[in-house]
Amino acid sequence: MEFLEQNLANYIVAHTSESAILLQELERETNLKVLMPRMISGHFQGRVLSMLSKMIRPKNILEIGTYTGYSALCLAEGLVPDGQLLTIDINAELSDLVQKYFQKSDYKNQLKYINANAMEYLKNMEGLFDIVFIDADKENYQQYYDMIIDHVNPGGYIIADNVLWSGKVVAELKKIDKDTQAILNFNAFVQSDERVENVLFPIRDGLLIARKK
């Protein structure tokens, strides 16, 4: 996921605002105790998500894929005072860790964590959202997009993580694995979707941001 020279990446991080102490603690605990800690958004991407949320000032945010809760806490920073963030994740093993940090957060009353299969939960979901952040199983990205597009307010945003997939989207591979193919299909689908305008940012492993017209 490292696409920039390390000295340039270090310079970028050095000129990015610090994250809150709570987020630093969560990142540290994730790296110490959780498998595949690289899945966490981390400092730089977290500040990007926070900044986007503060620019949009959402009332309702939906996150598909909580992991340890880092990205949810970053996105919550931009919520209006009576706003709410709903985050869904199937991994029950991380539930206690997520809830611990949510309860320590200034946004604890605005955060709703659902431990469930997102595909099943979304079938009966109601409401409209200003931001939807997709960061779950890659093979279902397009299905998640299809299921939530009608739940996004006009002028609202869908943000998808990992859309560069460690550079595999442009690599000359002898055989394309299913996750890489899913990301390729998703990126192409959004690019051709006339319901949105989109831009792909080379931030960490790639953030695709689509604004619903």
ZIFENMO-V186145 format. One record per helix or strand of 2 or more residues. SS is the DSSP state (alpha for helix, beta for strand). FROM is the first residue (numbers start at 0). TO is the last residue. If there is no record, write none. Layout:
<<SS/FROM/TO> <SS/FROM/TO>>
This chain:
<<alpha/5/13> <alpha/20/32> <alpha/36/38> <alpha/41/55> <beta/59/63> <alpha/69/75> <beta/83/88> <alpha/91/103> <alpha/107/109> <beta/110/114> <alpha/117/122> <beta/128/133> <alpha/137/150> <beta/151/160> <alpha/164/166> <alpha/177/191> <beta/195/200> <beta/206/211>>
